[in-house]
Amino acid sequence: MRSAIVLGAGMAGMGTALHLQQRGWSVVLVDRGEPGRETSYGNAGIIQSEAVEPYAMPRDRATLWAIATGRSNDVHYELRHLPRHLGPLLRYWWHSSPRRHAAASRAYATLIAQAAPEHAALIEAAGTADLVRRTGFRILHRGQRAMDAAAADAERLGARHGLRVRTLSPAELAAAEPALKQAGAGAIHWEDPWSVRDPGALVSAYAALFVRRGGTLLRGEADSLAPTRRGWSVRSADGTVEAEAGVVALGPWSPAALRRFGYRIAMVEKRGYHRHWRSARTLEAPLLDAENGYVLAPMAAGLRVTTGAELASPEAATGPVQLARAEAAARDLLDLGAPRENAPWSGIRPCMPDMLPVVGPAPRHRGLWFQFGHGHQGFTLGPASGRLLAEAMSGETPFVPEAPFGPARLAAA
Ligand SMILES: Cc1cc2nc3c(=O)[nH]c(=O)nc-3n(C[C@H](O)[C@H](O)[C@H](O)COP(=O)(O)OP(=O)(O)OC[C@H]3O[C@@H](n4cnc5c(N)ncnc54)[C@H](O)[C@@H]3O)c2cc1C
């Protein structure tokens, strides 16, 4: 029986572990904490079938000026921390040209198309349908010009990719979301996405399924990963484990873990924050307040407000500037109530400069595989990219062309 150690029990590692197991591999999943307690816990919980185009770096002058002068809530940066982000940001800029972004989008769309079906199979097997809402995802626009532009864009994307999308007038949005005090200029309603009431609990349910199917879950440190004669080994709380293959699925911690092996991987580390509010009335579907750069996600723990990208210290959260602005903007839309936690959560979106996850064999180490860099949509993509990797490791024909995601491109990125 073929064997693998998967490092990292977030959505990316979990998706891989389950797909390898399904193909007859003996799998040990190793994490230093509980499954799904990091980035895959703290996100907005949207399974984003509509995200057929990855998030490009804005290149128009007006948006860049708004970011530079601190008027945009989509991006916040700390000048003193900018130098360490500069290299990855320059590459991100280069890959965000319309032509390169279109090429990345063609590849991205193939993986996104399989994301919900892969989750559907796992949700059913794990018996967790109660965590999932199938009410779509709405994007509210405060001004008419922005609403008209978004509607035209949504229509184009919807028609090209066969996505269900509706433009809601303010009255239609108010009827759909009675908790809203005002409905701006209306909303784009993407009808295909699903949302999860507790993203960490979904990962835990997948972990329980993995164990029920005979998988082994262990506590261990990625720093102990080492090549052996047979393959790869890792020290765990239960002793050293060895397998023929090792998979690095450590989300934002992947580049640091791979430095020891000589890989210098540029990642755009976009920190995001969340906090829950005890709002008496909640929403039927997650809502992005586009002009104010935050999402209101109805969760089991309350209304979760999630923020955009902060380019600050990757080591430590600096201060939730965007969250404070988001809270003020959200209070015009609904009665938020009191916050549930004393301090916000924060975590880092693991974004690759070319906007595509890294899925495939390590360029210079036999039996080592990469599965990270899922950026803004890793909660959505984990099971689909996990399937792609498991197919490659098993020598099967991959369900989508694997080259655009292959780690070989990192050398040139
Ligand atoms: C605010 C915010 C909102 C988001 N909203 C969405 C959304 O709505 N939809 C969506 O699809 N995506 C969303 N994302 C992105 C998504 O959350 C991430 O892309 C995804 O969770 C990454 O998953 P991962 O498994 O790669 O990483 P993680 O979930 O971070 O998992 C990595 C694992 O590695 C483990 N680990 C790290 N270092 C070590 C070590 N040294 N030894 C052992 N184990 C280690 C960690 O404990 C962790 O369990 C959002 C992200 C943020 C920050």
The ligand as a MOL file (V3000), in Angstrom:
LIG
                    3D

  0  0  0     0  0            999 V3000
M  V30 BEGIN CTAB
M  V30 COUNTS 53 58 0 0 0
M  V30 BEGIN ATOM
M  V30 1 C -10.5160 37.0320 6.5180 0
M  V30 2 C -10.4760 35.8920 5.5190 0
M  V30 3 C -11.6350 35.5560 4.8280 0
M  V30 4 C -11.6150 34.4970 3.8940 0
M  V30 5 N -12.7830 34.1080 3.2970 0
M  V30 6 C -12.7870 33.0340 2.4690 0
M  V30 7 C -14.0150 32.5570 1.9130 0
M  V30 8 O -15.1040 33.0620 2.1930 0
M  V30 9 N -13.9710 31.4920 1.0510 0
M  V30 10 C -12.7730 30.8860 0.7400 0
M  V30 11 O -12.7800 29.9580 -0.0650 0
M  V30 12 N -11.6030 31.2780 1.2970 0
M  V30 13 C -11.5940 32.3330 2.1540 0
M  V30 14 N -10.4120 32.7560 2.7130 0
M  V30 15 C -9.1540 32.0680 2.3390 0
M  V30 16 C -9.0230 30.7200 3.0380 0
M  V30 17 O -9.3720 30.8250 4.3980 0
M  V30 18 C -7.5910 30.1740 2.9090 0
M  V30 19 O -7.1650 30.2030 1.5680 0
M  V30 20 C -7.5350 28.7110 3.3620 0
M  V30 21 O -8.1260 28.5670 4.6290 0
M  V30 22 C -6.1180 28.1880 3.3720 0
M  V30 23 O -6.1770 26.8390 3.7970 0
M  V30 24 P -4.8710 26.0190 4.0720 0
M  V30 25 O -5.2830 24.6480 4.4360 0
M  V30 26 O -3.9380 26.2040 2.9450 0
M  V30 27 O -4.1960 26.7780 5.3370 0
M  V30 28 P -4.5980 26.7070 6.8970 0
M  V30 29 O -6.0620 26.5580 7.0730 0
M  V30 30 O -3.9420 27.8600 7.5640 0
M  V30 31 O -3.9370 25.3630 7.3900 0
M  V30 32 C -2.5420 25.2400 7.5970 0
M  V30 33 C -2.3340 24.2670 8.7320 0
M  V30 34 O -0.9320 24.1010 8.9130 0
M  V30 35 C -0.6770 23.9770 10.2990 0
M  V30 36 N 0.7050 24.3550 10.5660 0
M  V30 37 C 1.3080 25.5390 10.3330 0
M  V30 38 N 2.6080 25.4840 10.6760 0
M  V30 39 C 2.8420 24.2370 11.1510 0
M  V30 40 C 3.9990 23.5680 11.6260 0
M  V30 41 N 5.1770 24.2020 11.7140 0
M  V30 42 N 3.8810 22.2730 11.9890 0
M  V30 43 C 2.6790 21.6270 11.9180 0
M  V30 44 N 1.5650 22.2120 11.4600 0
M  V30 45 C 1.6310 23.4960 11.0760 0
M  V30 46 C -1.6550 24.9410 10.9430 0
M  V30 47 O -1.8600 24.5700 12.3200 0
M  V30 48 C -2.8850 24.7740 10.0710 0
M  V30 49 O -3.7990 23.8430 10.6070 0
M  V30 50 C -10.4050 33.8000 3.6500 0
M  V30 51 C -9.2460 34.1260 4.3810 0
M  V30 52 C -9.2760 35.1630 5.3140 0
M  V30 53 C -8.0350 35.4720 6.1040 0
M  V30 END ATOM
M  V30 BEGIN BOND
M  V30 1 1 1 2
M  V30 2 1 2 3
M  V30 3 2 2 52
M  V30 4 2 3 4
M  V30 5 1 4 5
M  V30 6 1 4 50
M  V30 7 2 5 6
M  V30 8 1 6 7
M  V30 9 1 6 13
M  V30 10 2 7 8
M  V30 11 1 7 9
M  V30 12 1 9 10
M  V30 13 2 10 11
M  V30 14 1 10 12
M  V30 15 2 12 13
M  V30 16 1 13 14
M  V30 17 1 14 15
M  V30 18 1 14 50
M  V30 19 1 15 16
M  V30 20 1 16 17
M  V30 21 1 16 18
M  V30 22 1 18 19
M  V30 23 1 18 20
M  V30 24 1 20 21
M  V30 25 1 20 22
M  V30 26 1 22 23
M  V30 27 1 23 24
M  V30 28 2 24 25
M  V30 29 1 24 26
M  V30 30 1 24 27
M  V30 31 1 27 28
M  V30 32 2 28 29
M  V30 33 1 28 30
M  V30 34 1 28 31
M  V30 35 1 31 32
M  V30 36 1 32 33
M  V30 37 1 33 34
M  V30 38 1 33 48
M  V30 39 1 34 35
M  V30 40 1 35 36
M  V30 41 1 35 46
M  V30 42 1 36 37
M  V30 43 1 36 45
M  V30 44 2 37 38
M  V30 45 1 38 39
M  V30 46 1 39 40
M  V30 47 2 39 45
M  V30 48 1 40 41
M  V30 49 2 40 42
M  V30 50 1 42 43
M  V30 51 2 43 44
M  V30 52 1 44 45
M  V30 53 1 46 47
M  V30 54 1 46 48
M  V30 55 1 48 49
M  V30 56 2 50 51
M  V30 57 1 51 52
M  V30 58 1 52 53
M  V30 END BOND
M  V30 END CTAB
M  END
